Amino acid sequence: MRILLKILLFPITLILTVILLICEFICLFGTMLLSILALLLFILALGILIILGETQEGIKTLVLACIISPYGVPMLVAWLISIIREVNEGLKSI
């Protein structure tokens, strides 16, 4: 019975594995691009704070830079990918 279940779940685990590989690549590439953009926004925020003296706009830009930094949205995406990976490993272990 267990071997029959493994045979039935094989296409699902294969598709999940391919989707995980694609998502991990996109996450890695996207994190790299967002890191560069976060650095540029941080520099822009410092310019707004120091040169223009507009505290509220500078803080808004700093918050945006923090959200797109590697500890913001990319960390959330990596967490979601890890959950999908655990589900895939659970299906493989049946």
N, C-alpha and C positions, 0 to 999 in steps of 0.2 A: 504494500500500500504506500509506503514511504517513497519508494522509487517512482511510482506513478505520479505522486504529488510533485516530486522533483522534476519529472519530465514535463508536467503541466506548467510549472513555475519557471522553467528555463527561459522561455521567450521574454517573460516579464523581467527577470534578472538581467538578461542580455540588454534589453532596451534601457533599463535603469543604469546599467554600467556605462553604456554609450552616452546617455544624457549626462551622467555625472562627469565624465571626462570632458565633454563639451562645456559644461557649466564651470568646471574648475579652470579651464583655459580662459574662458571669458572673464571669470572673477579675477584671475591673476593679471590679465591684460588690463582690465578695467581698473583694478586697484593701482596699477602703475600710472595710468593716465590721470586718475583722480588724485593721486599723491602729488603729481606735478601741478595740477590745477589748484589743489589746496595750498601748496607753497606760494603760487602766484597770488591767490586770494589773501593769504596771510601778509605778504609784502604789500599788497594794495591796502589792506586794513591798517597796517602800520602807517602807511603814507596818509591815509585819511585821518587817522588819529593825531599824528604828529604835525603834518604839514597843514592840513585844512582845519584841524581842531574840532572836527565834528564827532563828538563822542558816541552819539546814538548810532550813526551810520557805520562808524568804525567797529562798534561792538556787533552790529548785525552782520557785517562782513566776516568778523572773526568767528561768530557762531556758524555761519555757512561754511567757512573753511574747516571748522572742527567736524561738522557733519559729514563732509565728503572726504575727510582725512582717512587714513587706514583704520582708525579706531571708530569710525562712524558706520556709514552704510556698508562698506566692504566687509566689516566684521559681522554685521547682521547677515549678509549673504553667505559668508563662510560658515556661520552657524547653521543656516538653513541647509546648506550643502552637506554638512556633517550629519544632520538629522536624516536626510535622504540616504546618505551612505550607510547609516546604521540600519535603516529599513532594508536596504539592499542586502547587507550582510546577514540580517535576520532571515530574509527569504532564502539566501544561499545556504544557511546552516540547517534548514529543514531537511 
